[in-house]
Amino acid sequence: MAKQARAVQTWRSIVDAAASVFDDYGYERAAISEILRRAKVTKGALYFHFASKEAIAQAIMDEQTSTVEFSQEGSPLQSLVDGGQQFAFALRHNAMARAGTRLSIEGVFLGGPHPWGDWIDATARMLELGQERGEVFPQIDPMVSAKIIVASFTGIQLVSEADTGRADLREQVAEMWRHILPSIAHPGVIAHIKPEGRVDLAAQAREQAEREAREAEEARTAQEAREREREARELREQEAGRTAAVSAADDAKGAGVAAGGLT
């Protein structure tokens, strides 16, 4: 169990460090040596978990989709809007989201993998749920609309990054929804949708940061306990070795005395 926990912690350290490196340098200029330095792991540990730099990049692109949760409760369209705003917020405050997005865009130009299929599928599922609940027009093709929404978001975040370093991204995403919603949803539904999102993202980010800090502290405490146990075990083994050596010396001495008495 302890080995499994250490392996998970090492994997997490590598992925988090790699995300910051890819965010800073992109795929081509990202160096394995820099990932090792930031992760504070050995090359052997890195290659135990990942066969190549490409495998690390794929893990980050898979991870970025976990930064958004689409609630199945309430309004599917509002959940979709909230998810987009969650990711917009993450692109400013989360290296994993930024790295995954940068890798996705670079992957297209370099002929590599990208996770937009996952985003499109998730968006299409929410639009289908919206149709089931009477929010989305029945004549809308969820997959076609999902592709338009994901493509629009991708382009908007790129322009926002160039213009303001994504400082205005959430406002721009809200404008995107104000343009898209009339083409897919009933007017009565749109009146109740908040394009800016209904979640206090800053509070949510603080809660996540606090939760991650607690988990990191628990992992550190567990690691220290394992280290103390290892040191105690080594001391016991050393003491047992010294005791055995003294006992052997006494036995040898006793044997020598006995042999001298016989002579």
C-alpha atoms as an extended CHARMM CRD file, in Angstrom:
* protein
*
       263  EXT
         1         1  MET       CA              0.0000000000        0.0000000000        0.0000000000  PROA      1               0.0000000000
         2         2  ALA       CA              2.8290000000        2.3930000000        0.8990000000  PROA      2               0.0000000000
         3         3  LYS       CA              4.5940000000        1.6390000000       -2.3870000000  PROA      3               0.0000000000
         4         4  GLN       CA              1.3730000000        2.2820000000       -4.3080000000  PROA      4               0.0000000000
         5         5  ALA       CA              0.8730000000        5.6200000000       -2.5320000000  PROA      5               0.0000000000
         6         6  ARG       CA              4.4530000000        6.6550000000       -3.3220000000  PROA      6               0.0000000000
         7         7  ALA       CA              3.9770000000        5.6750000000       -6.9640000000  PROA      7               0.0000000000
         8         8  VAL       CA              0.8200000000        7.7840000000       -7.2200000000  PROA      8               0.0000000000
         9         9  GLN       CA              2.5740000000       10.7040000000       -5.5470000000  PROA      9               0.0000000000
        10        10  THR       CA              5.5460000000       10.4010000000       -7.9180000000  PROA      10              0.0000000000
        11        11  TRP       CA              3.2260000000       10.2720000000      -10.9550000000  PROA      11              0.0000000000
        12        12  ARG       CA              1.4270000000       13.3690000000       -9.6820000000  PROA      12              0.0000000000
        13        13  SER       CA              4.7010000000       15.2220000000       -9.1100000000  PROA      13              0.0000000000
        14        14  ILE       CA              5.9000000000       14.4350000000      -12.6320000000  PROA      14              0.0000000000
        15        15  VAL       CA              2.6440000000       15.4870000000      -14.3100000000  PROA      15              0.0000000000
        16        16  ASP       CA              2.3580000000       18.7170000000      -12.3140000000  PROA      16              0.0000000000
        17        17  ALA       CA              5.9870000000       19.6320000000      -12.9970000000  PROA      17              0.0000000000
        18        18  ALA       CA              5.6520000000       18.7720000000      -16.6780000000  PROA      18              0.0000000000
        19        19  ALA       CA              2.5240000000       20.9330000000      -16.9300000000  PROA      19              0.0000000000
        20        20  SER       CA              4.4470000000       23.9580000000      -15.6680000000  PROA      20              0.0000000000
        21        21  VAL       CA              7.3050000000       23.2430000000      -18.0960000000  PROA      21              0.0000000000
        22        22  PHE       CA              5.0170000000       22.7640000000      -21.1120000000  PROA      22              0.0000000000
        23        23  ASP       CA              3.1170000000       25.8830000000      -20.0930000000  PROA      23              0.0000000000
        24        24  ASP       CA              6.3640000000       27.8690000000      -20.0600000000  PROA      24              0.0000000000
        25        25  TYR       CA              8.1070000000       26.3910000000      -23.0970000000  PROA      25              0.0000000000
        26        26  GLY       CA              5.6760000000       24.4130000000      -25.2460000000  PROA      26              0.0000000000
        27        27  TYR       CA              6.2640000000       20.8380000000      -26.3790000000  PROA      27              0.0000000000
        28        28  GLU       CA              9.2910000000       21.2100000000      -28.6270000000  PROA      28              0.0000000000
        29        29  ARG       CA             11.3780000000       23.3130000000      -26.2260000000  PROA      29              0.0000000000
        30        30  ALA       CA             10.3600000000       21.4710000000      -23.0610000000  PROA      30              0.0000000000
        31        31  ALA       CA             13.3410000000       19.5270000000      -21.7070000000  PROA      31              0.0000000000
        32        32  ILE       CA             13.0890000000       16.3080000000      -19.7280000000  PROA      32              0.0000000000
        33        33  SER       CA             15.9230000000       17.6040000000      -17.5310000000  PROA      33              0.0000000000
        34        34  GLU       CA             13.7950000000       20.5970000000      -16.5160000000  PROA      34              0.0000000000
        35        35  ILE       CA             10.8230000000       18.3530000000      -15.7350000000  PROA      35              0.0000000000
        36        36  LEU       CA             13.0930000000       16.2240000000      -13.5340000000  PROA      36              0.0000000000
        37        37  ARG       CA             14.4060000000       19.3050000000      -11.7600000000  PROA      37              0.0000000000
        38        38  ARG       CA             10.9420000000       20.6880000000      -10.9970000000  PROA      38              0.0000000000
        39        39  ALA       CA              9.4720000000       17.2970000000      -10.0670000000  PROA      39              0.0000000000
        40        40  LYS       CA             12.5130000000       16.4230000000       -7.9010000000  PROA      40              0.0000000000
        41        41  VAL       CA             12.5310000000       12.8430000000       -9.1730000000  PROA      41              0.0000000000
        42        42  THR       CA             15.1300000000       10.6630000000      -10.8430000000  PROA      42              0.0000000000
        43        43  LYS       CA             15.2150000000        9.8770000000      -14.5440000000  PROA      43              0.0000000000
        44        44  GLY       CA             14.5100000000        6.2440000000      -13.6880000000  PROA      44              0.0000000000
        45        45  ALA       CA             11.3810000000        7.2010000000      -11.7560000000  PROA      45              0.0000000000
        46        46  LEU       CA             10.1260000000        9.3420000000      -14.6550000000  PROA      46              0.0000000000
        47        47  TYR       CA             10.6420000000        6.6170000000      -17.2560000000  PROA      47              0.0000000000
        48        48  PHE       CA              9.0650000000        4.0470000000      -14.9500000000  PROA      48              0.0000000000
        49        49  HSD       CA              5.8050000000        5.9850000000      -15.3180000000  PROA      49              0.0000000000
        50        50  PHE       CA              6.1820000000        7.4490000000      -18.8240000000  PROA      50              0.0000000000
        51        51  ALA       CA              7.8560000000        5.9570000000      -21.8690000000  PROA      51              0.0000000000
        52        52  SER       CA              8.4760000000        9.3130000000      -23.5310000000  PROA      52              0.0000000000
        53        53  LYS       CA              7.8930000000       13.0620000000      -23.4530000000  PROA      53              0.0000000000
        54        54  GLU       CA              4.9210000000       12.4960000000      -25.7490000000  PROA      54              0.0000000000
        55        55  ALA       CA              3.3740000000       10.1580000000      -23.1590000000  PROA      55              0.0000000000
        56        56  ILE       CA              3.6950000000       12.8710000000      -20.5070000000  PROA      56              0.0000000000
        57        57  ALA       CA              2.0720000000       15.3890000000      -22.8560000000  PROA      57              0.0000000000
        58        58  GLN       CA             -0.8090000000       12.9940000000      -23.4860000000  PROA      58              0.0000000000
        59        59  ALA       CA             -1.3480000000       12.5650000000      -19.7430000000  PROA      59              0.0000000000
        60        60  ILE       CA             -1.5570000000       16.3440000000      -19.3490000000  PROA      60              0.0000000000
        61        61  MET       CA             -4.0610000000       16.6710000000      -22.1900000000  PROA      61              0.0000000000
        62        62  ASP       CA             -6.1310000000       13.9290000000      -20.5720000000  PROA      62              0.0000000000
        63        63  GLU       CA             -5.8750000000       15.6950000000      -17.2100000000  PROA      63              0.0000000000
        64        64  GLN       CA             -7.0400000000       19.0850000000      -18.4600000000  PROA      64              0.0000000000
        65        65  THR       CA            -10.5580000000       17.8280000000      -19.1370000000  PROA      65              0.0000000000
        66        66  SER       CA            -10.8600000000       16.9660000000      -15.4270000000  PROA      66              0.0000000000
        67        67  THR       CA            -10.6610000000       20.6770000000      -14.5640000000  PROA      67              0.0000000000
        68        68  VAL       CA            -14.3370000000       20.9850000000      -15.5960000000  PROA      68              0.0000000000
        69        69  GLU       CA            -17.3800000000       19.2270000000      -14.1690000000  PROA      69              0.0000000000
        70        70  PHE       CA            -20.7100000000       19.4020000000      -15.9860000000  PROA      70              0.0000000000
        71        71  SER       CA            -23.4690000000       19.0250000000      -13.4360000000  PROA      71              0.0000000000
        72        72  GLN       CA            -26.3080000000       16.7170000000      -14.4640000000  PROA      72              0.0000000000
        73        73  GLU       CA            -28.6680000000       18.4830000000      -12.0740000000  PROA      73              0.0000000000
        74        74  GLY       CA            -30.7900000000       21.4810000000      -12.9690000000  PROA      74              0.0000000000
        75        75  SER       CA            -30.4350000000       23.2250000000      -16.3250000000  PROA      75              0.0000000000
        76        76  PRO       CA            -28.1340000000       21.4070000000      -18.7850000000  PROA      76              0.0000000000
        77        77  LEU       CA            -27.4900000000       24.6460000000      -20.6870000000  PROA      77              0.0000000000
        78        78  GLN       CA            -26.5560000000       26.5200000000      -17.5200000000  PROA      78              0.0000000000
        79        79  SER       CA            -24.2570000000       23.6380000000      -16.5820000000  PROA      79              0.0000000000
        80        80  LEU       CA            -22.6440000000       23.8880000000      -20.0060000000  PROA      80              0.0000000000
        81        81  VAL       CA            -22.1560000000       27.6370000000      -19.5660000000  PROA      81              0.0000000000
        82        82  ASP       CA            -20.7810000000       27.1160000000      -16.0510000000  PROA      82              0.0000000000
        83        83  GLY       CA            -18.3410000000       24.5180000000      -17.3720000000  PROA      83              0.0000000000
        84        84  GLY       CA            -17.0530000000       26.9150000000      -20.0080000000  PROA      84              0.0000000000
        85        85  GLN       CA            -16.5760000000       29.6080000000      -17.3910000000  PROA      85              0.0000000000
        86        86  GLN       CA            -14.8310000000       27.1280000000      -15.1100000000  PROA      86              0.0000000000
        87        87  PHE       CA            -12.3340000000       26.3580000000      -17.8370000000  PROA      87              0.0000000000
        88        88  ALA       CA            -11.9030000000       30.0380000000      -18.6800000000  PROA      88              0.0000000000
        89        89  PHE       CA            -11.0430000000       30.6400000000      -15.0350000000  PROA      89              0.0000000000
        90        90  ALA       CA             -8.6890000000       27.6390000000      -15.0090000000  PROA      90              0.0000000000
        91        91  LEU       CA             -6.8120000000       28.9810000000      -18.0280000000  PROA      91              0.0000000000
        92        92  ARG       CA             -5.7830000000       31.9610000000      -15.9100000000  PROA      92              0.0000000000
        93        93  HSD       CA             -5.0810000000       30.1260000000      -12.6670000000  PROA      93              0.0000000000
        94        94  ASN       CA             -4.2200000000       26.5130000000      -13.4720000000  PROA      94              0.0000000000
        95        95  ALA       CA             -1.0020000000       25.4630000000      -15.2370000000  PROA      95              0.0000000000
        96        96  MET       CA             -2.5280000000       22.0890000000      -16.1250000000  PROA      96              0.0000000000
        97        97  ALA       CA             -5.3280000000       23.7490000000      -18.0910000000  PROA      97              0.0000000000
        98        98  ARG       CA             -2.9310000000       26.1440000000      -19.8420000000  PROA      98              0.0000000000
        99        99  ALA       CA             -0.4310000000       23.4150000000      -20.6720000000  PROA      99              0.0000000000
       100       100  GLY       CA             -3.1280000000       21.0850000000      -21.9770000000  PROA      100             0.0000000000
       101       101  THR       CA             -4.5330000000       23.8190000000      -24.2010000000  PROA      101             0.0000000000
       102       102  ARG       CA             -1.1000000000       24.7960000000      -25.5180000000  PROA      102             0.0000000000
       103       103  LEU       CA             -0.2420000000       21.1630000000      -26.2080000000  PROA      103             0.0000000000
       104       104  SER       CA             -3.5880000000       20.6690000000      -27.9520000000  PROA      104             0.0000000000
       105       105  ILE       CA             -2.9790000000       23.5690000000      -30.3160000000  PROA      105             0.0000000000
       106       106  GLU       CA              0.6430000000       22.6050000000      -30.9430000000  PROA      106             0.0000000000
       107       107  GLY       CA             -0.4420000000       19.0010000000      -31.4650000000  PROA      107             0.0000000000
       108       108  VAL       CA             -2.6660000000       20.0210000000      -34.3650000000  PROA      108             0.0000000000
       109       109  PHE       CA              0.1610000000       21.8520000000      -36.1070000000  PROA      109             0.0000000000
       110       110  LEU       CA              2.6870000000       19.1130000000      -35.3290000000  PROA      110             0.0000000000
       111       111  GLY       CA              0.3790000000       16.2720000000      -36.3250000000  PROA      111             0.0000000000
       112       112  GLY       CA              0.0750000000       15.0340000000      -32.7450000000  PROA      112             0.0000000000
       113       113  PRO       CA             -2.8890000000       14.1530000000      -30.5090000000  PROA      113             0.0000000000
       114       114  HSD       CA             -5.3710000000       16.6290000000      -29.0570000000  PROA      114             0.0000000000
       115       115  PRO       CA             -8.2900000000       16.2940000000      -26.6120000000  PROA      115             0.0000000000
       116       116  TRP       CA            -10.8770000000       18.3540000000      -28.4470000000  PROA      116             0.0000000000
       117       117  GLY       CA            -12.8000000000       15.1980000000      -29.2390000000  PROA      117             0.0000000000
       118       118  ASP       CA            -13.3950000000       14.7570000000      -25.4940000000  PROA      118             0.0000000000
       119       119  TRP       CA            -14.5930000000       18.3510000000      -25.1410000000  PROA      119             0.0000000000
       120       120  ILE       CA            -16.8870000000       17.9940000000      -28.1550000000  PROA      120             0.0000000000
       121       121  ASP       CA            -18.3560000000       14.7240000000      -26.8690000000  PROA      121             0.0000000000
       122       122  ALA       CA            -18.9830000000       16.1840000000      -23.4050000000  PROA      122             0.0000000000
       123       123  THR       CA            -20.6240000000       19.2820000000      -24.9090000000  PROA      123             0.0000000000
       124       124  ALA       CA            -22.7930000000       17.1870000000      -27.2340000000  PROA      124             0.0000000000
       125       125  ARG       CA            -23.9810000000       15.0730000000      -24.2910000000  PROA      125             0.0000000000
       126       126  MET       CA            -25.0940000000       18.1870000000      -22.4120000000  PROA      126             0.0000000000
       127       127  LEU       CA            -26.9230000000       19.4760000000      -25.5030000000  PROA      127             0.0000000000
       128       128  GLU       CA            -28.6880000000       16.1190000000      -25.8660000000  PROA      128             0.0000000000
       129       129  LEU       CA            -29.7190000000       16.3340000000      -22.2120000000  PROA      129             0.0000000000
       130       130  GLY       CA            -30.9440000000       19.8560000000      -22.9110000000  PROA      130             0.0000000000
       131       131  GLN       CA            -33.1340000000       18.5060000000      -25.7140000000  PROA      131             0.0000000000
       132       132  GLU       CA            -34.5360000000       15.8360000000      -23.4210000000  PROA      132             0.0000000000
       133       133  ARG       CA            -35.4710000000       18.5080000000      -20.8790000000  PROA      133             0.0000000000
       134       134  GLY       CA            -36.9520000000       20.8870000000      -23.4280000000  PROA      134             0.0000000000
       135       135  GLU       CA            -34.2450000000       23.5640000000      -23.2890000000  PROA      135             0.0000000000
       136       136  VAL       CA            -32.5660000000       22.9860000000      -26.6550000000  PROA      136             0.0000000000
       137       137  PHE       CA            -34.4180000000       23.1400000000      -29.9900000000  PROA      137             0.0000000000
       138       138  PRO       CA            -35.2490000000       19.6010000000      -31.1810000000  PROA      138             0.0000000000
       139       139  GLN       CA            -33.9920000000       20.3220000000      -34.7110000000  PROA      139             0.0000000000
       140       140  ILE       CA            -30.4780000000       21.0990000000      -33.4290000000  PROA      140             0.0000000000
       141       141  ASP       CA            -27.7770000000       18.4970000000      -34.1720000000  PROA      141             0.0000000000
       142       142  PRO       CA            -25.9230000000       18.2500000000      -30.8250000000  PROA      142             0.0000000000
       143       143  MET       CA            -22.6400000000       17.1290000000      -32.3940000000  PROA      143             0.0000000000
       144       144  VAL       CA            -22.5880000000       19.9320000000      -34.9760000000  PROA      144             0.0000000000
       145       145  SER       CA            -23.4300000000       22.5420000000      -32.3510000000  PROA      145             0.0000000000
       146       146  ALA       CA            -20.8510000000       21.0750000000      -29.9570000000  PROA      146             0.0000000000
       147       147  LYS       CA            -18.1170000000       21.4530000000      -32.5700000000  PROA      147             0.0000000000
       148       148  ILE       CA            -19.0950000000       25.0780000000      -33.1510000000  PROA      148             0.0000000000
       149       149  ILE       CA            -19.0900000000       25.8000000000      -29.4000000000  PROA      149             0.0000000000
       150       150  VAL       CA            -15.6820000000       24.1810000000      -28.7910000000  PROA      150             0.0000000000
       151       151  ALA       CA            -14.1630000000       25.8490000000      -31.8570000000  PROA      151             0.0000000000
       152       152  SER       CA            -15.5640000000       29.2270000000      -30.7900000000  PROA      152             0.0000000000
       153       153  PHE       CA            -14.1970000000       28.8650000000      -27.2650000000  PROA      153             0.0000000000
       154       154  THR       CA            -10.7840000000       27.8220000000      -28.5850000000  PROA      154             0.0000000000
       155       155  GLY       CA            -10.5520000000       30.8150000000      -30.9060000000  PROA      155             0.0000000000
       156       156  ILE       CA            -11.7970000000       33.2410000000      -28.2630000000  PROA      156             0.0000000000
       157       157  GLN       CA             -9.2780000000       32.0950000000      -25.6770000000  PROA      157             0.0000000000
       158       158  LEU       CA             -6.4390000000       32.4640000000      -28.2140000000  PROA      158             0.0000000000
       159       159  VAL       CA             -7.4910000000       36.0160000000      -29.0770000000  PROA      159             0.0000000000
       160       160  SER       CA             -7.9410000000       36.8450000000      -25.4010000000  PROA      160             0.0000000000
       161       161  GLU       CA             -4.4850000000       35.5080000000      -24.6270000000  PROA      161             0.0000000000
       162       162  ALA       CA             -2.9700000000       37.7000000000      -27.3580000000  PROA      162             0.0000000000
       163       163  ASP       CA             -4.9550000000       40.7990000000      -26.3790000000  PROA      163             0.0000000000
       164       164  THR       CA             -4.9840000000       40.7590000000      -22.5760000000  PROA      164             0.0000000000
       165       165  GLY       CA             -3.1550000000       37.6640000000      -21.3720000000  PROA      165             0.0000000000
       166       166  ARG       CA             -6.6390000000       36.1480000000      -20.8900000000  PROA      166             0.0000000000
       167       167  ALA       CA             -7.5840000000       38.8490000000      -18.3560000000  PROA      167             0.0000000000
       168       168  ASP       CA            -10.8680000000       39.4040000000      -20.2200000000  PROA      168             0.0000000000
       169       169  LEU       CA            -11.4840000000       35.7680000000      -21.1390000000  PROA      169             0.0000000000
       170       170  ARG       CA            -14.4920000000       35.2160000000      -18.8930000000  PROA      170             0.0000000000
       171       171  GLU       CA            -16.2070000000       38.3110000000      -20.2900000000  PROA      171             0.0000000000
       172       172  GLN       CA            -15.4530000000       37.1780000000      -23.8340000000  PROA      172             0.0000000000
       173       173  VAL       CA            -16.8260000000       33.6970000000      -23.1210000000  PROA      173             0.0000000000
       174       174  ALA       CA            -19.9990000000       35.2760000000      -21.7570000000  PROA      174             0.0000000000
       175       175  GLU       CA            -20.3350000000       37.2200000000      -25.0330000000  PROA      175             0.0000000000
       176       176  MET       CA            -19.8320000000       34.0000000000      -26.9530000000  PROA      176             0.0000000000
       177       177  TRP       CA            -22.7740000000       32.4270000000      -25.1410000000  PROA      177             0.0000000000
       178       178  ARG       CA            -24.9410000000       35.5040000000      -25.7380000000  PROA      178             0.0000000000
       179       179  HSD       CA            -24.3660000000       35.0070000000      -29.4720000000  PROA      179             0.0000000000
       180       180  ILE       CA            -24.7450000000       31.2100000000      -29.5170000000  PROA      180             0.0000000000
       181       181  LEU       CA            -27.6570000000       30.6130000000      -27.1460000000  PROA      181             0.0000000000
       182       182  PRO       CA            -30.3730000000       32.2320000000      -29.3670000000  PROA      182             0.0000000000
       183       183  SER       CA            -29.5300000000       29.7690000000      -32.1430000000  PROA      183             0.0000000000
       184       184  ILE       CA            -29.8780000000       26.6410000000      -30.0180000000  PROA      184             0.0000000000
       185       185  ALA       CA            -32.2370000000       27.3790000000      -27.1200000000  PROA      185             0.0000000000
       186       186  HSD       CA            -35.8120000000       28.4840000000      -26.5120000000  PROA      186             0.0000000000
       187       187  PRO       CA            -36.1310000000       32.2020000000      -25.6290000000  PROA      187             0.0000000000
       188       188  GLY       CA            -37.8760000000       31.4050000000      -22.3630000000  PROA      188             0.0000000000
       189       189  VAL       CA            -34.9030000000       29.2950000000      -21.3040000000  PROA      189             0.0000000000
       190       190  ILE       CA            -32.3200000000       31.8920000000      -22.3160000000  PROA      190             0.0000000000
       191       191  ALA       CA            -33.9480000000       34.4320000000      -19.9900000000  PROA      191             0.0000000000
       192       192  HSD       CA            -32.8730000000       32.2880000000      -17.0270000000  PROA      192             0.0000000000
       193       193  ILE       CA            -29.3310000000       31.4720000000      -18.2370000000  PROA      193             0.0000000000
       194       194  LYS       CA            -26.4320000000       33.4400000000      -16.7670000000  PROA      194             0.0000000000
       195       195  PRO       CA            -23.7450000000       33.7000000000      -19.5000000000  PROA      195             0.0000000000
       196       196  GLU       CA            -21.1690000000       34.7820000000      -16.9050000000  PROA      196             0.0000000000
       197       197  GLY       CA            -21.8120000000       31.5700000000      -14.9630000000  PROA      197             0.0000000000
       198       198  ARG       CA            -23.5700000000       31.0220000000      -11.6540000000  PROA      198             0.0000000000
       199       199  VAL       CA            -20.5640000000       29.7140000000       -9.6920000000  PROA      199             0.0000000000
       200       200  ASP       CA            -18.2610000000       31.7580000000       -7.4500000000  PROA      200             0.0000000000
       201       201  LEU       CA            -15.1480000000       30.5540000000       -9.2230000000  PROA      201             0.0000000000
       202       202  ALA       CA            -12.7270000000       32.4250000000       -6.9820000000  PROA      202             0.0000000000
       203       203  ALA       CA            -14.2190000000       30.7830000000       -3.8880000000  PROA      203             0.0000000000
       204       204  GLN       CA            -14.2260000000       27.4420000000       -5.6600000000  PROA      204             0.0000000000
       205       205  ALA       CA            -10.5410000000       27.8920000000       -6.5410000000  PROA      205             0.0000000000
       206       206  ARG       CA             -9.7180000000       28.7480000000       -2.9290000000  PROA      206             0.0000000000
       207       207  GLU       CA            -11.5150000000       25.6410000000       -1.7140000000  PROA      207             0.0000000000
       208       208  GLN       CA             -9.6450000000       23.5030000000       -4.2390000000  PROA      208             0.0000000000
       209       209  ALA       CA             -6.3200000000       25.0640000000       -3.2550000000  PROA      209             0.0000000000
       210       210  GLU       CA             -7.0710000000       24.4240000000        0.4110000000  PROA      210             0.0000000000
       211       211  ARG       CA             -8.0800000000       20.8480000000       -0.3450000000  PROA      211             0.0000000000
       212       212  GLU       CA             -4.8980000000       20.2590000000       -2.3540000000  PROA      212             0.0000000000
       213       213  ALA       CA             -2.8170000000       21.8210000000        0.4320000000  PROA      213             0.0000000000
       214       214  ARG       CA             -4.4150000000       19.4760000000        2.9720000000  PROA      214             0.0000000000
       215       215  GLU       CA             -3.7870000000       16.4780000000        0.7310000000  PROA      215             0.0000000000
       216       216  ALA       CA             -0.1730000000       17.5440000000        0.2160000000  PROA      216             0.0000000000
       217       217  GLU       CA              0.2880000000       17.9740000000        3.9700000000  PROA      217             0.0000000000
       218       218  GLU       CA             -1.2300000000       14.5470000000        4.6160000000  PROA      218             0.0000000000
       219       219  ALA       CA              1.0690000000       13.0190000000        1.9990000000  PROA      219             0.0000000000
       220       220  ARG       CA              4.0800000000       14.7870000000        3.5420000000  PROA      220             0.0000000000
       221       221  THR       CA              3.1310000000       13.5950000000        7.0390000000  PROA      221             0.0000000000
       222       222  ALA       CA              2.6860000000       10.0380000000        5.7930000000  PROA      222             0.0000000000
       223       223  GLN       CA              6.0390000000       10.1850000000        4.0280000000  PROA      223             0.0000000000
       224       224  GLU       CA              7.7520000000       11.4560000000        7.1850000000  PROA      224             0.0000000000
       225       225  ALA       CA              6.1460000000        8.6440000000        9.1880000000  PROA      225             0.0000000000
       226       226  ARG       CA              7.4300000000        6.0960000000        6.6790000000  PROA      226             0.0000000000
       227       227  GLU       CA             10.9010000000        7.6220000000        6.8760000000  PROA      227             0.0000000000
       228       228  ARG       CA             10.8700000000        7.4880000000       10.6770000000  PROA      228             0.0000000000
       229       229  GLU       CA              9.7490000000        3.8630000000       10.5680000000  PROA      229             0.0000000000
       230       230  ARG       CA             12.5110000000        3.0420000000        8.0870000000  PROA      230             0.0000000000
       231       231  GLU       CA             15.1390000000        4.7320000000       10.2680000000  PROA      231             0.0000000000
       232       232  ALA       CA             13.8380000000        2.9430000000       13.3820000000  PROA      232             0.0000000000
       233       233  ARG       CA             13.9380000000       -0.3820000000       11.5560000000  PROA      233             0.0000000000
       234       234  GLU       CA             17.5090000000        0.2550000000       10.4200000000  PROA      234             0.0000000000
       235       235  LEU       CA             18.5220000000        1.1440000000       13.9910000000  PROA      235             0.0000000000
       236       236  ARG       CA             16.9030000000       -2.0490000000       15.2800000000  PROA      236             0.0000000000
       237       237  GLU       CA             18.7270000000       -4.0660000000       12.6310000000  PROA      237             0.0000000000
       238       238  GLN       CA             22.0280000000       -2.3680000000       13.4900000000  PROA      238             0.0000000000
       239       239  GLU       CA             21.4790000000       -2.9890000000       17.2030000000  PROA      239             0.0000000000
       240       240  ALA       CA             20.5890000000       -6.5980000000       16.5030000000  PROA      240             0.0000000000
       241       241  GLY       CA             23.7660000000       -6.8930000000       14.4150000000  PROA      241             0.0000000000
       242       242  ARG       CA             25.9060000000       -5.4280000000       17.2070000000  PROA      242             0.0000000000
       243       243  THR       CA             24.2670000000       -7.7100000000       19.7660000000  PROA      243             0.0000000000
       244       244  ALA       CA             24.9000000000      -10.7130000000       17.5630000000  PROA      244             0.0000000000
       245       245  ALA       CA             28.5280000000       -9.6480000000       17.0630000000  PROA      245             0.0000000000
       246       246  VAL       CA             29.0780000000       -9.2380000000       20.8260000000  PROA      246             0.0000000000
       247       247  SER       CA             27.4270000000      -12.5830000000       21.4620000000  PROA      247             0.0000000000
       248       248  ALA       CA             29.6020000000      -14.2490000000       18.8520000000  PROA      248             0.0000000000
       249       249  ALA       CA             32.7150000000      -12.6500000000       20.3480000000  PROA      249             0.0000000000
       250       250  ASP       CA             31.7290000000      -13.8280000000       23.8210000000  PROA      250             0.0000000000
       251       251  ASP       CA             31.1100000000      -17.3260000000       22.4790000000  PROA      251             0.0000000000
       252       252  ALA       CA             34.4680000000      -17.3170000000       20.7700000000  PROA      252             0.0000000000
       253       253  LYS       CA             36.1750000000      -16.0500000000       23.9400000000  PROA      253             0.0000000000
       254       254  GLY       CA             34.4150000000      -18.6670000000       26.0200000000  PROA      254             0.0000000000
       255       255  ALA       CA             35.4400000000      -21.3590000000       23.5760000000  PROA      255             0.0000000000
       256       256  GLY       CA             39.0230000000      -20.1630000000       23.7710000000  PROA      256             0.0000000000
       257       257  VAL       CA             39.0500000000      -20.2540000000       27.5510000000  PROA      257             0.0000000000
       258       258  ALA       CA             37.5780000000      -23.7170000000       27.5220000000  PROA      258             0.0000000000
       259       259  ALA       CA             40.1890000000      -24.9170000000       25.0560000000  PROA      259             0.0000000000
       260       260  GLY       CA             42.9630000000      -23.4290000000       27.2180000000  PROA      260             0.0000000000
       261       261  GLY       CA             41.6140000000      -25.2500000000       30.2680000000  PROA      261             0.0000000000
       262       262  LEU       CA             41.7210000000      -28.5250000000       28.4500000000  PROA      262             0.0000000000
       263       263  THR       CA             45.3490000000      -28.0750000000       27.6370000000  PROA      263             0.0000000000
